[in-house]
Amino acid sequence: MTAHPATAPTAPTAPGRLRAAWKNAHAAVPGVPRWARIAAYAIPFAVLPSSLWRILTVVFHIGDDGPHGRGQLPSWLPGPVYIVALSILSELLAFTAIGLIASWGEVFPRWIPLLGGRRVPTPAAVLPAALGATILTVLWTTAFATSLFGLTIQGDPLPADSPSESMHGWRLAFFNLTYIPLLLWGPLLAAVCFAYWRRRCASGARPGR
């Protein structure tokens, strides 16, 4: 009987490595309450509809035929580039909420120079998260409240080319449906921040920590 040579383990493929990295980035550490996990996972999904709406309507002109003003954008910055960058940045900021339940929110990843492997100081995560939750809650609540009266946050009348003024019917309803979830961003972040602070304080108070 011929012995078959042992098969060498194959290296994980690029999609496999990507799935593993995705799973590790989103995996909650022990001690995270279920409600905090749900709240953290919900934040990127609350931001996603408005990001997709901006890209589809401004870049691909899907679902919105009306013109949009450039606002205060400099002349050298193309509008579509700004919209795509704003949408990506919004999703990245929303994703940082996952760090409040995952291991990389408690220990700096190894690839960060000088800090890799060190524990994240609790205030370094809690203070920015709490400040961000406050700003987001005030910002979006004010924006929605003033838009109901046809005003900007500064109290000026909404320009004629703003979405809520230039769109009607199903387009306006679709616009509102994509932006309404942003009202949840601040409160959800505040809840996850509180759970993080409570867990880290309880962990630091244990004997031997």
Buried (B, 14 or more C-beta within 10 A) or exposed (E): EEEEEEEEEEEEEEEEEEEEEEEEBBBBBEEBBEEBBEBBBBBBEBBBBBBEBBBBBBBEEEBBEBEBEEEEEEEEEEBEEBBBEBBEEBBEBBBBBBBBBBBBBBBBEEEEEEEEEEEBEBEEBBEEBBEBBEEBBEBBBEBBEBBEEEBBEEEEEBEEEBBEBBBEEEBBEBBBEBBBBBBBBBBBBBBBBBBBBEBBEEEEEEEEE
